[in-house]
């Protein structure tokens, strides 16, 4: 499964959401501190949305892929510019994966949301990014942006 994880992150580094999504099982469950839990097409659309802004992404790198028959983990880093103020964010992530039918069925990204908020939100993130209130607001905003991205593509 190491090859599948390498394919996933190589596609990410190349800005290719379609190749990333091809690594996911149709019933995938994705979790991270910014979006919470996303299932199926929502998880796929999240990568599509993030890579639709690929001009803001400076670098994607990955390594330390460990895998067994049914699970894997990897460390990855993304450097990008966030929000209207284009604040530079360096996000270091530890990812874990579970597989089904040769594809990723569970994907969990773990990172320090306070560290992220300090970079992305400036002073407000520094002072309040550690609080559950601000972390909940980050998830709500991330999911609102995802819903707005998805809305025009959903069938009526």
Buried (B, 14 or more C-beta within 10 A) or exposed (E): BEEBBBBBBBBBBEBBBEBBBBBBBEEBBBBBBBBBEBEBBBBBBBBBBBBEEBEBBEEBEBEEBEBEEEEBBBBBBBBBBBEEEEBEBEBBBEBBBBBEEEBBBBBBBEBBBBBBBBBBBBEEBEEBBBEEEBBEBBBEEBBEBBEEBBEEEEEE
